Amino acid sequence: MKELYKRIIKNSPKSNSFRYGISSSSWTAFILSFFLLFTPVLLPSGTDKKVLILNSDMSIANYSLAHTGFQSKLPVPKNVVDLGNKWTDEEKIEDTIHDINPSIIYCIGTKAYLLAHKFAGNKHLVFSSIINWRRLPMGKNTYGISNELSPSMQLTMYRYFFPEIHKIGILYSKDYNKEWIDITVKSAKDVGITIIKRAIYKQDEVESVLKELLPKVDVLWLTPDPVVISNMESVEKIFTQSNNVRKPVFSYSEVFADLGATLIISADVPTVGIQAAGIALDLLSNERSTERVQYPAGSHITLNLKQVKKYKIKLNEEALDSVNQIIE
């Protein structure tokens, strides 16, 4: 990973703000990931604190991977509740939380978090695997790992892979993503990219706004916005429109690979679980995290070379060494 960062810096534009490295939050996340993965966990002997893992559905692969990563790093007594399709009785869930009386509840997925937030009282909550966490209620004892990577990190990688891309288009809703878009616009300037943004207020505006936006950009960045992406049908229309005018789409999840996403940079799910365990361990040791919600420390990169050739985008060949999956 460190060698990858060196290559990125070497091939970056000459502005100082970009040339001298990844943002501090991204580098901190990398260091955190390294120490969580390769150092032993030490807790005061005789601790009787309990942790409850509340999983929205263990049959979902990403939820299961986060669950396993978390369990691998937490040596305190753990209880597990798999909500799946069975736990529909909220009163039963409330009783379960009361009976276990955990110090911390690790919530995997939105369903688990909303139930814990409703019934956990003042207990510490640590969440992960939630798309667009900003739309959810947050208590003073809530911590978590964002499902989305740092905008700075993603933009750095976009620039590294495709050095001739200068204008990136984003559709977003102000109700859910205004804070994120403000951070992204600022981060883009540091890497020599211009973000051309368009706010969407209703889902039925997407098609017309996208038609106006696409001619002005080099690529469309599809983000997990609940207004822009309300269902799979709307996603398919976005890809169809982009393809019709030969504009590539960058995205955040492997589920878009089959639709023709050119570059996908997603969070590494097992590492997310390990990060969540790190937050839980800090809380068990009465240490408060300086960041209530952290960006994921690890990433998984999928590159669709068929789309690169189709759209005739200039690719930095050195970047191929950092790709986890290549579609040809």
TAPE-V139505 format. One record per residue. N is the residue number from 1. RES is the residue in one small letter. D_FIRST is the distance of its C-alpha to the first C-alpha in Angstrom with 2 decimals. Layout:
BEGIN
n=N res=RES d_first=D_FIRST
n=N res=RES d_first=D_FIRST
END
This chain:
BEGIN
n=1 res=m d_first=0.00
n=2 res=k d_first=3.81
n=3 res=e d_first=5.40
n=4 res=l d_first=5.00
n=5 res=y d_first=6.45
n=6 res=k d_first=8.81
n=7 res=r d_first=9.97
n=8 res=i d_first=10.63
n=9 res=i d_first=12.62
n=10 res=k d_first=14.38
n=11 res=n d_first=15.57
n=12 res=s d_first=16.50
n=13 res=p d_first=20.11
n=14 res=k d_first=21.73
n=15 res=s d_first=22.46
n=16 res=n d_first=21.45
n=17 res=s d_first=20.39
n=18 res=f d_first=17.57
n=19 res=r d_first=17.00
n=20 res=y d_first=16.12
n=21 res=g d_first=12.97
n=22 res=i d_first=11.92
n=23 res=s d_first=14.70
n=24 res=s d_first=15.21
n=25 res=s d_first=15.23
n=26 res=s d_first=11.77
n=27 res=w d_first=10.36
n=28 res=t d_first=12.88
n=29 res=a d_first=11.79
n=30 res=f d_first=8.27
n=31 res=i d_first=10.39
n=32 res=l d_first=12.92
n=33 res=s d_first=10.96
n=34 res=f d_first=10.01
n=35 res=f d_first=13.69
n=36 res=l d_first=15.17
n=37 res=l d_first=13.70
n=38 res=f d_first=14.56
n=39 res=t d_first=17.56
n=40 res=p d_first=21.07
n=41 res=v d_first=22.91
n=42 res=l d_first=26.12
n=43 res=l d_first=28.94
n=44 res=p d_first=32.49
n=45 res=s d_first=34.68
n=46 res=g d_first=37.18
n=47 res=t d_first=35.42
n=48 res=d d_first=37.21
n=49 res=k d_first=35.08
n=50 res=k d_first=34.43
n=51 res=v d_first=31.72
n=52 res=l d_first=32.61
n=53 res=i d_first=30.17
n=54 res=l d_first=31.71
n=55 res=n d_first=30.22
n=56 res=s d_first=31.55
n=57 res=d d_first=31.56
n=58 res=m d_first=29.96
n=59 res=s d_first=30.75
n=60 res=i d_first=28.09
n=61 res=a d_first=24.95
n=62 res=n d_first=22.47
n=63 res=y d_first=24.80
n=64 res=s d_first=25.03
n=65 res=l d_first=21.27
n=66 res=a d_first=20.96
n=67 res=h d_first=24.08
n=68 res=t d_first=22.82
n=69 res=g d_first=19.59
n=70 res=f d_first=21.87
n=71 res=q d_first=24.44
n=72 res=s d_first=22.14
n=73 res=k d_first=21.54
n=74 res=l d_first=24.97
n=75 res=p d_first=27.76
n=76 res=v d_first=30.59
n=77 res=p d_first=33.21
n=78 res=k d_first=32.02
n=79 res=n d_first=34.19
n=80 res=v d_first=33.17
n=81 res=v d_first=34.94
n=82 res=d d_first=34.07
n=83 res=l d_first=35.83
n=84 res=g d_first=35.63
n=85 res=n d_first=38.92
n=86 res=k d_first=41.14
n=87 res=w d_first=40.76
n=88 res=t d_first=42.83
n=89 res=d d_first=45.09
n=90 res=e d_first=43.69
n=91 res=e d_first=46.25
n=92 res=k d_first=44.98
n=93 res=i d_first=41.43
n=94 res=e d_first=42.82
n=95 res=d d_first=44.79
n=96 res=t d_first=41.81
n=97 res=i d_first=39.78
n=98 res=h d_first=42.90
n=99 res=d d_first=43.58
n=100 res=i d_first=40.10
n=101 res=n d_first=39.90
n=102 res=p d_first=36.16
n=103 res=s d_first=34.61
n=104 res=i d_first=31.61
n=105 res=i d_first=31.30
n=106 res=y d_first=27.95
n=107 res=c d_first=28.63
n=108 res=i d_first=26.75
n=109 res=g d_first=27.86
n=110 res=t d_first=30.47
n=111 res=k d_first=33.51
n=112 res=a d_first=32.51
n=113 res=y d_first=31.71
n=114 res=l d_first=34.99
n=115 res=l d_first=37.03
n=116 res=a d_first=35.45
n=117 res=h d_first=35.93
n=118 res=k d_first=39.53
n=119 res=f d_first=40.47
n=120 res=a d_first=38.24
n=121 res=g d_first=40.14
n=122 res=n d_first=38.42
n=123 res=k d_first=35.89
n=124 res=h d_first=32.19
n=125 res=l d_first=30.34
n=126 res=v d_first=26.61
n=127 res=f d_first=25.63
n=128 res=s d_first=22.91
n=129 res=s d_first=23.02
n=130 res=i d_first=25.38
n=131 res=i d_first=25.30
n=132 res=n d_first=26.28
n=133 res=w d_first=26.96
n=134 res=r d_first=28.81
n=135 res=r d_first=31.83
n=136 res=l d_first=32.44
n=137 res=p d_first=34.57
n=138 res=m d_first=32.77
n=139 res=g d_first=34.48
n=140 res=k d_first=34.10
n=141 res=n d_first=32.55
n=142 res=t d_first=29.97
n=143 res=y d_first=26.20
n=144 res=g d_first=23.42
n=145 res=i d_first=20.12
n=146 res=s d_first=20.35
n=147 res=n d_first=20.01
n=148 res=e d_first=18.80
n=149 res=l d_first=15.47
n=150 res=s d_first=15.79
n=151 res=p d_first=17.80
n=152 res=s d_first=16.08
n=153 res=m d_first=12.61
n=154 res=q d_first=14.47
n=155 res=l d_first=16.59
n=156 res=t d_first=13.89
n=157 res=m d_first=12.50
n=158 res=y d_first=16.19
n=159 res=r d_first=16.91
n=160 res=y d_first=14.12
n=161 res=f d_first=15.38
n=162 res=f d_first=19.00
n=163 res=p d_first=19.93
n=164 res=e d_first=23.61
n=165 res=i d_first=23.42
n=166 res=h d_first=25.11
n=167 res=k d_first=26.90
n=168 res=i d_first=25.53
n=169 res=g d_first=28.12
n=170 res=i d_first=27.92
n=171 res=l d_first=30.72
n=172 res=y d_first=30.84
n=173 res=s d_first=33.42
n=174 res=k d_first=34.25
n=175 res=d d_first=35.25
n=176 res=y d_first=31.81
n=177 res=n d_first=29.21
n=178 res=k d_first=30.78
n=179 res=e d_first=28.55
n=180 res=w d_first=25.37
n=181 res=i d_first=26.73
n=182 res=d d_first=27.65
n=183 res=i d_first=24.14
n=184 res=t d_first=22.82
n=185 res=v d_first=25.48
n=186 res=k d_first=24.68
n=187 res=s d_first=20.91
n=188 res=a d_first=21.79
n=189 res=k d_first=23.96
n=190 res=d d_first=21.19
n=191 res=v d_first=19.43
n=192 res=g d_first=22.74
n=193 res=i d_first=23.31
n=194 res=t d_first=26.55
n=195 res=i d_first=26.78
n=196 res=i d_first=30.14
n=197 res=k d_first=30.90
n=198 res=r d_first=33.85
n=199 res=a d_first=35.02
n=200 res=i d_first=36.43
n=201 res=y d_first=39.08
n=202 res=k d_first=40.18
n=203 res=q d_first=38.62
n=204 res=d d_first=41.42
n=205 res=e d_first=40.39
n=206 res=v d_first=37.10
n=207 res=e d_first=38.70
n=208 res=s d_first=40.72
n=209 res=v d_first=38.09
n=210 res=l d_first=35.51
n=211 res=k d_first=38.18
n=212 res=e d_first=38.57
n=213 res=l d_first=34.84
n=214 res=l d_first=33.51
n=215 res=p d_first=35.48
n=216 res=k d_first=33.94
n=217 res=v d_first=30.23
n=218 res=d d_first=27.83
n=219 res=v d_first=26.02
n=220 res=l d_first=26.58
n=221 res=w d_first=23.95
n=222 res=l d_first=25.16
n=223 res=t d_first=24.39
n=224 res=p d_first=25.68
n=225 res=d d_first=28.93
n=226 res=p d_first=31.86
n=227 res=v d_first=34.45
n=228 res=v d_first=32.73
n=229 res=i d_first=31.67
n=230 res=s d_first=34.70
n=231 res=n d_first=34.88
n=232 res=m d_first=33.75
n=233 res=e d_first=36.68
n=234 res=s d_first=35.56
n=235 res=v d_first=32.04
n=236 res=e d_first=33.65
n=237 res=k d_first=35.80
n=238 res=i d_first=32.87
n=239 res=f d_first=31.26
n=240 res=t d_first=34.72
n=241 res=q d_first=35.45
n=242 res=s d_first=32.17
n=243 res=n d_first=32.70
n=244 res=n d_first=36.30
n=245 res=v d_first=35.36
n=246 res=r d_first=32.39
n=247 res=k d_first=29.71
n=248 res=p d_first=26.28
n=249 res=v d_first=24.96
n=250 res=f d_first=21.43
n=251 res=s d_first=21.08
n=252 res=y d_first=19.40
n=253 res=s d_first=20.50
n=254 res=e d_first=20.88
n=255 res=v d_first=24.60
n=256 res=f d_first=24.93
n=257 res=a d_first=23.76
n=258 res=d d_first=27.35
n=259 res=l d_first=28.73
n=260 res=g d_first=26.88
n=261 res=a d_first=23.85
n=262 res=t d_first=22.05
n=263 res=l d_first=18.54
n=264 res=i d_first=17.55
n=265 res=i d_first=14.60
n=266 res=s d_first=15.33
n=267 res=a d_first=14.35
n=268 res=d d_first=13.17
n=269 res=v d_first=16.59
n=270 res=p d_first=16.42
n=271 res=t d_first=13.86
n=272 res=v d_first=16.40
n=273 res=g d_first=19.08
n=274 res=i d_first=17.40
n=275 res=q d_first=17.02
n=276 res=a d_first=20.66
n=277 res=a d_first=21.62
n=278 res=g d_first=20.19
n=279 res=i d_first=22.46
n=280 res=a d_first=25.30
n=281 res=l d_first=25.02
n=282 res=d d_first=25.23
n=283 res=l d_first=28.26
n=284 res=l d_first=29.85
n=285 res=s d_first=29.60
n=286 res=n d_first=31.19
n=287 res=e d_first=28.22
n=288 res=r d_first=27.62
n=289 res=s d_first=24.25
n=290 res=t d_first=24.20
n=291 res=e d_first=22.75
n=292 res=r d_first=24.99
n=293 res=v d_first=22.62
n=294 res=q d_first=18.84
n=295 res=y d_first=16.37
n=296 res=p d_first=14.18
n=297 res=a d_first=10.95
n=298 res=g d_first=9.36
n=299 res=s d_first=10.13
n=300 res=h d_first=11.75
n=301 res=i d_first=12.55
n=302 res=t d_first=15.97
n=303 res=l d_first=17.52
n=304 res=n d_first=21.27
n=305 res=l d_first=22.20
n=306 res=k d_first=25.84
n=307 res=q d_first=25.71
n=308 res=v d_first=23.96
n=309 res=k d_first=26.86
n=310 res=k d_first=29.42
n=311 res=y d_first=28.71
n=312 res=k d_first=28.12
n=313 res=i d_first=25.00
n=314 res=k d_first=23.36
n=315 res=l d_first=19.87
n=316 res=n d_first=17.37
n=317 res=e d_first=17.06
n=318 res=e d_first=13.83
n=319 res=a d_first=12.18
n=320 res=l d_first=13.34
n=321 res=d d_first=10.62
n=322 res=s d_first=8.32
n=323 res=v d_first=11.43
n=324 res=n d_first=12.27
n=325 res=q d_first=15.95
n=326 res=i d_first=18.14
n=327 res=i d_first=21.75
n=328 res=e d_first=24.20
END
